């Protein structure tokens, strides 16, 4: 019985800690993700999608089905294990057990997907602008559920918003 309580406490701690770093885990529905990746931002073989807080990897798997390379950033070890198991045979998908706030995007990133709360979407805006400046080329952001105040979306499909970040040069 103590073992059950210990496991439950560890799981609650892991999921509770994650909420302090970003958005809680909320499973996404395939049909809406597919619509976002075909109508909002038509993903292709030339794209590299990075999913910030990749959860169970459903966005990565849908993106890969459409031909792109997909990279998941996740800090919850339980969700990393689930994602890897569900994506075992897909060579276009990779995972990084990392806190994205302290990491950089792969150099070939073309689009970032995020489900963020309203309290951190502004911080993500700043982080992604810095990443765009470092890579010195445009990067698109697909935001599920939350608009970025002060930025005009390129397009909206359902609860998904598409933004384009251009490098800012401060010479």
C-alpha positions in Angstrom: 0.0 0.0 0.0 2.9 2.4 0.8 4.3 1.7 -2.7 1.0 2.8 -4.3 1.0 6.0 -2.3 4.7 6.7 -3.1 4.1 6.2 -6.8 1.0 8.5 -6.7 3.0 11.2 -4.8 5.8 11.0 -7.4 3.4 11.3 -10.3 1.6 14.3 -8.6 4.9 16.0 -7.9 6.1 15.6 -11.5 2.9 16.9 -13.0 2.5 19.6 -10.4 6.1 20.8 -11.0 5.5 21.0 -14.7 2.6 23.4 -14.2 5.0 25.8 -12.5 7.3 25.8 -15.6 4.6 26.1 -18.3 1.2 24.8 -19.3 -0.4 21.7 -17.8 -0.7 18.5 -19.9 -3.9 18.6 -21.9 -4.3 15.9 -24.6 -4.9 17.3 -28.1 -7.4 16.0 -30.5 -5.9 14.6 -33.8 -8.6 16.0 -36.1 -7.9 19.6 -34.9 -4.2 19.2 -35.1 -4.5 17.8 -38.6 -6.6 20.8 -39.6 -4.0 23.2 -38.1 -1.2 21.5 -40.0 -3.0 21.5 -43.3 -5.1 24.6 -43.3 -3.3 27.0 -40.9 0.3 26.1 -41.7 0.5 23.5 -44.5 3.4 21.5 -43.1 5.7 19.8 -45.7 8.8 17.6 -46.0 10.9 20.8 -45.9 9.7 21.7 -42.5 11.1 21.0 -39.0 8.4 21.4 -36.4 9.3 21.8 -32.7 6.6 21.2 -30.2 7.2 23.0 -26.9 5.7 20.8 -24.2 5.1 17.9 -26.5 3.1 15.9 -24.0 2.2 12.5 -25.4 3.6 13.4 -28.9 0.4 13.5 -30.8 1.4 16.8 -32.6 4.7 15.3 -33.5 3.1 12.2 -35.0 0.6 14.1 -37.0 3.3 16.4 -38.3 5.5 13.5 -39.2 2.6 11.8 -41.1 2.5 14.9 -43.3 6.2 14.5 -44.0 8.0 16.9 -41.7 10.8 16.2 -39.2 9.4 16.7 -35.7 11.2 17.5 -32.4 9.5 17.4 -29.0 10.7 19.4 -26.0 9.3 18.0 -22.8 10.3 18.2 -19.1 7.9 15.5 -17.8 9.8 12.2 -17.9 6.6 10.1 -17.8 5.2 11.9 -20.9 8.6 11.4 -22.7 8.4 7.6 -22.1 4.8 7.5 -23.3 5.7 9.6 -26.4 8.6 7.4 -27.3 6.6 4.3 -26.9 3.8 5.7 -29.2 6.4 6.9 -31.8 8.8 3.9 -31.8 8.8 3.3 -35.5 8.8 6.9 -36.7 12.3 8.0 -37.6 11.2 11.6 -38.3 10.4 12.2 -34.6 12.9 12.9 -31.9 12.6 14.1 -28.3 14.5 16.3 -26.0 14.1 15.9 -22.2 14.8 19.6 -21.6 13.3 22.8 -20.2 13.0 24.9 -23.4 13.5 28.1 -21.5 17.2 27.1 -21.2 17.7 25.7 -24.6 17.8 26.7 -28.2 15.9 25.6 -31.3 17.5 23.3 -33.8 19.1 25.4 -36.6 16.7 24.0 -39.2 13.5 24.8 -37.3 10.7 26.3 -39.5 7.7 26.2 -37.2 7.1 26.0 -33.4 3.9 24.6 -31.9 2.8 25.6 -28.4 -0.1 25.2 -26.1 0.6 27.9 -23.5 -1.3 29.6 -20.8 -2.1 33.3 -21.1 0.4 34.0 -18.3 3.4 32.6 -20.3 2.5 33.3 -23.9 4.2 36.8 -23.6 7.4 35.1 -22.3 7.3 32.7 -25.2 7.0 35.6 -27.6 10.2 37.1 -26.2 12.0 33.7 -26.2 10.9 32.9 -29.8 11.9 36.4 -31.0 15.4 35.8 -29.5 15.6 32.4 -31.2 14.5 33.9 -34.5 17.2 36.6 -34.2 19.8 34.0 -33.4 18.9 31.9 -36.4 18.5 35.0 -38.6 15.5 33.8 -40.5 11.7 33.7 -40.1 10.1 31.2 -37.8 6.4 30.5 -37.6 4.5 29.9 -34.4 1.3 27.9 -34.1 -0.4 28.8 -30.8 -3.2 26.7 -29.6 -5.8 28.5 -27.6 -4.0 31.8 -26.9 -3.4 34.9 -28.9 -0.3 37.0 -28.5 -1.2 40.5 -27.4 0.2 43.2 -29.7 0.9 40.8 -32.6 -1.4 40.3 -35.6 -1.9 36.6 -36.4 -1.3 35.7 -40.0 -4.2 33.3 -39.9 -6.7 31.7 -37.5 -8.3 28.3 -37.8 -10.6 27.3 -34.9 -8.6 27.8 -31.7 -5.2 27.9 -33.5 -3.3 31.1 -34.3 -0.4 31.4 -36.8 2.3 34.0 -36.2 5.4 34.8 -38.2 8.5 36.0 -36.3 11.0 37.8 -38.4 14.6 38.5 -37.3 15.2 41.9 -35.8 18.6 43.4 -36.4 20.1 45.7 -33.8 23.2 47.0 -35.5 
